[in-house]
């Protein structure tokens, strides 16, 4: 039987009792039909998994007791990849965020580029950010990660570039016109920042700003990939060549 893993934004200490988030508690009881005394695994993002058991089920809440001090989980990639994704429409963005998390990215930055069609005012941007963070947490629960990647607030390309520092590592932009291939990269520093355009790709103005900020174009092959495919394919290639896949 597959282990049930739940993210709990709380301190997890042995013998401590915590209340599960409402959605998780409802899923355990109504869908998985779990009962008092059954075991599950909790994590709070500190890199450890904590064994726990259900001790109480009420109408609107589920309480669990932590039964271990925590076990370090070696599920993080040796590569620290930041994915800067041109905001895609609808479920495409959810899919990108989910799969990037499964593949081990360290950070996700939703970026507004010249061809971004999604318009976000302050309220909608906050709602989308909250939603994307929930997608990341769910992907961590499923994939076995105990460190939760950061999702940054949506930001305009020029503003994001102005804030980048040395922590960005190798700076790469997906560009089908480039000649640089993933196997030709030097990722000895184990840190990289990859930007992918939205539907329609990165415009010439975007590529100009990126070049001024030290980004190198990279292509994945002879075919042009959709935005929801391109970043995931690039991350997979980088993880295979320099990370922990393959």
Secondary structure as GFF3:
##gff-version 3
##sequence-region A 1 246
A	DSSP	beta_strand	5	7	.	.	.	ID=ss1
A	DSSP	beta_strand	17	19	.	.	.	ID=ss2
A	DSSP	alpha_helix	22	26	.	.	.	ID=ss3
A	DSSP	pi_helix	27	31	.	.	.	ID=ss4
A	DSSP	beta_strand	39	43	.	.	.	ID=ss5
A	DSSP	beta_strand	48	57	.	.	.	ID=ss6
A	DSSP	beta_strand	62	66	.	.	.	ID=ss7
A	DSSP	beta_strand	71	72	.	.	.	ID=ss8
A	DSSP	beta_strand	80	86	.	.	.	ID=ss9
A	DSSP	alpha_helix	91	102	.	.	.	ID=ss10
A	DSSP	beta_strand	107	112	.	.	.	ID=ss11
A	DSSP	alpha_helix	122	143	.	.	.	ID=ss12
A	DSSP	beta_strand	150	156	.	.	.	ID=ss13
A	DSSP	alpha_helix	157	163	.	.	.	ID=ss14
A	DSSP	three_ten_helix	166	168	.	.	.	ID=ss15
A	DSSP	beta_strand	170	174	.	.	.	ID=ss16
A	DSSP	three_ten_helix	182	184	.	.	.	ID=ss17
A	DSSP	beta_strand	191	196	.	.	.	ID=ss18
A	DSSP	alpha_helix	204	212	.	.	.	ID=ss19
A	DSSP	beta_strand	216	218	.	.	.	ID=ss20
A	DSSP	alpha_helix	227	242	.	.	.	ID=ss21
###
